[in-house]
Amino acid sequence: MPRPYLPLAQQLYQWLVAPVESELNTQEINTIAFLVDSGLRSLPMAILHDGNGFLLERYNINLMPSISLTDTRYVDVRNLEVLAMGASEFTDQNPLPAVPVELSTITEKLWSGESFLNSAFTLDNLKAVRNRTPFGILHLATHGEFKSGKPENSYIQFWDTKLSLDQIRELGLSNPPVELMVLSACRTALGDEEAELGFTGLAVQAGVKSALGSLWYVSDEGTLGLMTTFYSQLKQVPIKAEALRQAQLAMIRGEVRLENGQLVTPDGTILLPPQLADLPDKELTHPYYWSAFTLVGSPW
């Protein structure tokens, strides 16, 4: 398969990583946190390539808006429940048919928690449910986009409203604290100078220790494959950056793929909804499917 991204990925590796490679090896470093300026925030660091393999294949990777805004204290997430909310139908945007499967798989098979779909996916429900139960993981599967300019131009789509960038603090994510916020099915980690790292960066500033978002629009089936594998890995390796890395490695190795109308994962197969069941067999090994997902904030 042609890999036109390789020359650029290798050049960036030579600029950003190669100068400190010997020190990384000497110190036995296994996690690299990037603090980058504008122009690099939309770069998927996992794709940097040393000529033999991706940076992701050797290191856990994450982004930090700033060290002073990052709480790096470790909490074992296996003791936390997940609040999973999302929408599969929209009035003015493309449907996301994999979302119901994503929410039910995460909350019923992979993790302990509750899910709210479509008309139940409201800001009022999110606040009320979190007031009742201090969910430590918040998973939102919906459309959303970070746009340059005024904060109110950017949003996360709830069933009945768009939550704009300047309203995210109203969610009260720091009380009780959210250890991990996952934004799937939307382009959320892409930022500019006005709001560093987009929604995920602001989520961290609003009190979330770590946020997982994507740098570009990813396919519905690709997102389902990565997200379900991520939560499965998080149970086994309760370090967020390591769990994301293992999920991405599974995709690189072809262990997550479409086959006979089903999604094959390392933990078994997932039946796809009718809208996706007719898709042809497909490998999800290309960086398009896995490298957009970026962890912001604490890697732990």
N, C-alpha and C positions, 0 to 999 in steps of 0.2 A: 504494500500500500504506500503511495506517495506520502512523504512527510515534509511538506514545504516549510513547516514551522521550525524544523531542526536547526538550520543555520542561525536563526535569530535566538533560539533557545540556548544554543551553545555559546554565542557571543555574549549574551547576558550572563551566563554562568561564569565566563572568563572575567567579566567586569566585577560581578557582585560577590562571587563565592570563592573563586580560585585563589585570590590574594590571601584569604584566611584559612584555606583548606588544611594546611599543615597544623595550624593551631586547633582547628576543630578536631582533627584526628588525635593530637596530643592530649587534649582535654577530654577525649571520649564523649564529645557532645552528641546528643541524640535529638535535640529540638532546636530549631532556629526560629526566632521571632523577628520579623521584619518591621522596622519603623521607617516608613518611606514617605517621601514628599510627593507633592502633586506631580502627575505625569507617570508615576509608577503604581498608583493605587489600584489601577484597573488591570494590572499585570498578574496573571496566575503564577505565583512563584513556584508552585509545584512542578511546572513544566520546564524549568531550567534544566539544562542537559549537559553532562560532562563529556559526552562522546560515547559513553557506555550505557548510561541510564539516566532517568529523571532524578532530580534532586529529591523528590518525594520518596524514591526507592531507598534512600539512605537516612532521611531525617523527617521527623515530625515538623510541620510548618504552620505558622500562624502569623497574623498581622496584629500589631498593637497601635491604637491611635496615639498613645503616649504611655510612657512608663508610669507617670504620676497618676494617670486615670485607670490603671490596671491593677486589680486585686488579684494577686498571684497565689493566695493561700489555697491549699488543696482541700477539696471537699469530695467525698466519695459519692458520686451521683447515683450509685445503685440503690441508695436508700431513699431516693426522691421519686415522686410520681410525676407523670407527664400530663399536661393539659393540652390536648391536640384539637385544633379548630381549623376549619377550612371550608372552601366552597368549590363545587364542581360546575356550577351554572352561573352565568352572568348575563346581565341585560345588554351590556355594550362591549364585552370582551369575549375572546374565545373560551369555550368550555375547557375544563381540566378533568377529564373523565377518570383519571387515575387517583384523584384525591380521596374519594370514599374508601378505596382499597388501601391507600396509604394510611389514613387515619385509623381504620379498623385493625390493620395489621400491626401498627405500632402499639395501640392501646390494649388489644386483646391477645396478641400472640407474643410480642417482643418485650413489652414493658407493662407496668401497672399504671393505670390512669383512666381518664375519661375523654370522650371525643364529642364534638359538636359540629354538625354539618349543615351547610346552606342556611336555612332560615334561623337556625339556632346559633349561627356564627355572628354574634353581635357584640358590640363593645359593652353593653350592659351585662350580657351573660358572662363575658370574660371577667369583668370586675366583680360580679356577684359570686361567681364560682371561686375566684381566688380569695375572696373574703371568707368563704366557707372552708376552703381547703387550701393550705399554702403550697400549691404545686411549685416544685423547684425547677421544673422543665416546662417551657412554653413552646409549643410547636404550631406554627401558622402556615397552612398550605393554601396559598391564594395568589392572585395577581398583585403585583406591586411594582413600583418603579421609582428610582431616584432620578430626578431631573435637575439639571443646573438651574440656577436662579433662585427665586424665592422659595423658602422652605415649604410653603403651602402648595407648591406645584408638585411636590413628591408625596407619595401615598402608599399605604397598604390597604387593599380592598377588603372591607368586611361585607357581610351580606347586605346591609342597609345603608352603608356609608363608607366613605374613604377616610381613613385616618391619615391626616397630613403629617409631614415631618415635624412640624412645630407642636404637634399635639401628643407626641409619643410619651412625654413625661407624665401625662395625665393617666397613663395606664397604671402608675404606681408599682412599677416593676422592682423597686428596691424595698418595698414593704408590703408583704413579706418578700425577701430577696429571691430573684430568679437566678439560678446558677447557670442555666443554659437556655438561650432563646434560639429557636431554629426557624428560619424563614425560607420555606421551600416554594418552588414554582414561580419565583419572581426574581427580578434583577435587583438585588438589594445591597450588595457590597460595593457597588461602583459609586464613588464619591467625587467631589471636587473640593476646592479650597474653602467653600462656604459651609460644608458639613462633611467633615472627614469620614471617609469610608461609608458614606451614605447611611442607610437605615441601621445597618449593623453597628457602625461606629457610634451613632447616636444612642442606640439601645444600650451599649456599654456605658456611655456617659449617663444614661438614665438609671443606672443601677444594676444592669445585668452583667454578670461576671464575664460571660462568654456568649458570643452570638455567631451563628453559622448562617451564611447567606451565599448567594451566587453572583458572579460578576456579569453574567449575561443570561439570556433566555435559554433554558435547557429543556430538552424534550420531556414530555410528560412521563414516558416510560423510563427514560434515563434517570430522572429525579426519583421515581419510585424505587428503582434499583439501588441507587446510592443511599437514599434515606433509610430504607429498611435494613440494608446491610450495616449502615452506620449505627443504628440503635442496637442491632444484634452484637456488634463489636464492642459497643459501649458497656454492655453487660459483662463482657469477657475481659476487656482492657479498660478499666474505668478512668481513662485519661482521654480527654476530648480530642486533642490533636492526634493522638495515637489511634483512636477509634476511626477518625476521619481518614487517616492515612491507610489503615487496613481496608476500609471500604473502597478507597480509590485504587489500592493495589489489586483488590479482587476484580475490579472492572478492567484494569490494565491486563490482568492475566486471563480475561475471558470467562471468569467464574460467575459474572453477572451478565446475562444475555437474554435475548428473546428467542424462544424456541417453541414451535408448535402452539402458538397462541398463548404461551405462558411466559412468565418472567422467571428465569432460572437464577437462583442465588446460592451462596455457599450453604445456606441453611434449609434449602428445599425450594420448591416451586411455588409461585404465587399466580393464581388465576387472574387474568386480566379482564377488565370490563369489556362488554361487547364492542364498544367503540374502538378498542385497541386490539381485540383478539384476532383481527384479520391482518394485522401487520406482518410483513414477512420476517423470517428469521433474521436476526441481526446481532452482530457483535457490538459491544459498547466500549471497545478498547480505545477508541480515538480520544485524545485529550478534550475534544469538544464536550464529551459526555461527563467527564469527571473533574477536569482541572478548574472549572469555574467555581466550585464549592470552596469557600474560604472561611476559616475560623478567625474571628476577630476578638481581641481581648486576651484573657488568660488561656494559655494552651492546656492548663490543668483543670 
